[in-house]
Amino acid sequence: MKLITKSSLTFISASVIFFLIGSIVMYFSVRNIVSTNLNSILIEKKEDIILQSKSYDLKNYKSKNIYINFCKNVSKENFSDTVLIENGKYVLYRKLDFVLSQENKNFKISILEPQKRTDLLITKLVIMILGLAFLFFLILFFVNRHSIKSTLKVFYKTIQKLEKFDINNNKDFKLDTASTFEIKKMNTVIQKMADSLKKDFESQREYVENVSHELQ
C-alpha cells in the first residue's frame, strides 16, 4: 500500500469517526437548546394562567393545549415530553405540569407546547450543518492529499534515480533538494552513500587496472 493511500485512508477513517461523534453531540446540543426555549414558553404561559386565576375560575378555564383537573396532593412543577394522537398521527409535545390552588382546592394544570416546528427546525439545521461539515472534510481531504503528494514528489524522484543508479555510469548522481526536513535528510545521506560508492569503485577499478598492468 502506498504511503499516500494509507495516509488518505487514515484521514478518512478519523474524519468519519469525528464526523459521527460530532453529529451526535451537535444534535443533542441543539435539542437541549430547543427544549430550553420551549420550557421558557411554557413558563410564560404558566405565569399568564396564574395571573388569570386571580380573576377567573379555573373550573371554567378553557384553552387549547391546556388541561386542568382537580388533584389532592401538591406536587412540584415538572417538564416532560409526551405524545398525542392527532388525525391518526403521533404528535410530540413538551409538557409542563404544576399545581395551582384556588378557593382551597388544588388544580393540576398541564400545558402542552407542540414540538413539530422545532423538530423540523432541528432537522433542517442538523442537515445544513452536516452538509457544510461534509463539504469542509471533503475540501480538507483533497487539500491534504495534494499536500502529501507534493511533499512526496521529491521522494518518488529519489526512488526512480536509485532504481536507475548504475555504478559503472560516469554521469554524476545528483538528487533533488527538498523543503521537507526528513526527505532532505534522507537525500543527503543517500547522496553521501552514492558518492562514497562511486569513489570506492573508482579506487578499486584503478587498483585492478594497475595490478592487471603489472601482471602483464
N, C-alpha and C positions, 0 to 999 in steps of 0.2 A: 504493500500500500504506500502510495506517495505521501510525502510529508504534508503537502498542501491539501490532499484529500482527507487525511487524518485530522488535520487542523480544522478543516471545514466541518467534518462530522462532529468533532468535539464542540465546536462553536454552536452548531445547530442543536445538539443534544442539551447543552447548557441553556441555550436560549429557550427551547421548548419547555424545559422544567421551570425556568424562571417565569416564562410566559404563563404557564398554567397556575403556578402558585400565586403570581401577581394578579391574575384574573380572579381567582377565588377571593383573595384578600380585598381586592378592589370592589367586587360585587357586595360582599358583606359590609364593607365600609360605607358604600353608597346606600345600602339598605338600612344601615343604622342611622345615617343622616336623615333619610326619608322618614323612618319611624319616629325620630325625634321631632321632626317637623309636624307629623300627624298628631303626636302627643300634645304639641303646643296648640294645635287647632282644637283638639278635644278639651283641653283645659280652658280655652277661651269660651267654648260652648257651655262648659260646666259653670263657669262664672256667670254667664248670662242666665242660666237656669236658676242659680242661687239668687240672683237679683230679682228675677221674675217671681220667685216663690214668696217673696215678701208681700206681693200684691195679687198673687194668683194662686188658686187652689190646685195643688199638684194632682189631685184626683181627676181633675178635668183637663189636665195639660196634655195636649196632643201635638206632636211634631214628627216629621219624617225622620226615621233612623234614631228616634229617642224612645226608650221603653221605660215605663215607671210601674213598679209593683210594690205592694206592701211587704215589709220584712220585719222580723222580730229582733234580730241581732244587728248591732252596728259593726260594720267591717271597714277596713281600710280601703282607700281607692286603689284600683288595680287596672293596669293596662294589659291587654292581651289581643291576640289575633283570633278571629272567628270567621266561619264560612256560612253564608246563607245561600239558599237555592232561589234564584230569581229567573222566571221564564225557562225553567229546566236547566239552568246553568249555575255552576258554583261561582259565587262572587266573594272575594276575600275582603274582610273589613278589619279595621283597627278599632278596638273597643275600650271604652273607659267605664268601669263600674265604680260607683260611690254611693254612699248612703246620706240622705238628707232628711232632717227631722222637721215636721210641720204639725202643729197642734198636737203635740205629744205622740205623734205617730212617725214611724220610720219608713222612709220610702227608698227602695233600691232603684237607682237610676242608671240605665245603661245607654251610653251614647256611642253610636257607630259612625265611623267615617270610612267610606269606600277607598280601597287601595288600587282600584283598577287603573286610574290615571297615573298614579305613582309607579305602579308596576310597569306600565307601558313606558313611562319616562326612564325608569331604571334600565329596562331592556334596550331602549334606543341609546342611552348613554353608554352602557356597557359595550354594545356593538360598535359604537363610534370609537370609543377608547381602544377597544381590542383591534379594530381596523387600523387605527393610527399606530398602535404598538407593533402590529404585524408589519406594516409598511416600514416602520423605523428599523425593526430587526432585519427586514429584507435588504434595505439600503445598507445597513451596517454589515451584513453578511458579504455583500458584493464588494464593499469598500475594503473589508478585512481580507477577502480573498485576493483582490487586486494588489493590496499592500504586501501580502505574503509572497505573491507571485513575483512582484517587482523586486522584493528583497532577495528571493532565491534565484533571480536571473543570473547573477554572477556565479552563484554556487553551481548551477547547471552548466555554465560555460566552463568552469573549472573541471567538472566531471568529464565533459566532452574532450577537453585538452588532455586530461590524464588518460582517457581511453585511446587517444591517438599518439600518445607520447612514445617516441622511439629514440632510444639512447644512441643509435647509430646516426641519427639525423643531426646534421651540423647546425641546423637552424636553432636560434635561441628560443628557449622555452620561457615565455613570459605570461604570467597570469594577470587578469584584470584586477584593478583596485576596487574595493568595496567600501560602502559607507557604514555597513553593519560591522560592529566590533568583532563578533565571533567569526564571521566569514572572512573578514580582513586578516584576523589572526591565523585562521586555517590556511589561507592563500600564502601568507608569509612563511609559515612552516613548510608547506609543500614546495614553495619556491626554493627555499634553502636546501631541502632534501634533493630536489631535481638538480640544482646547481652542484651540490656535493657529488651526486651520482655521475654527472657529466664530467666533473673534474677527476674523480677517481677512475672513471672509464678511460679518459684521455691518458691519464698516467699509466694505467695498466696496458693500454694499447701501445703506448710509446715504449714501455718496458719490453713487451712481447716483440715489437719490431727490432729493438736493439739486440735482444737475445737471439732472435732469428738471424740477424745480420752477422752476429759474432759466430754463430754455429756454421753459417755458410762459409 
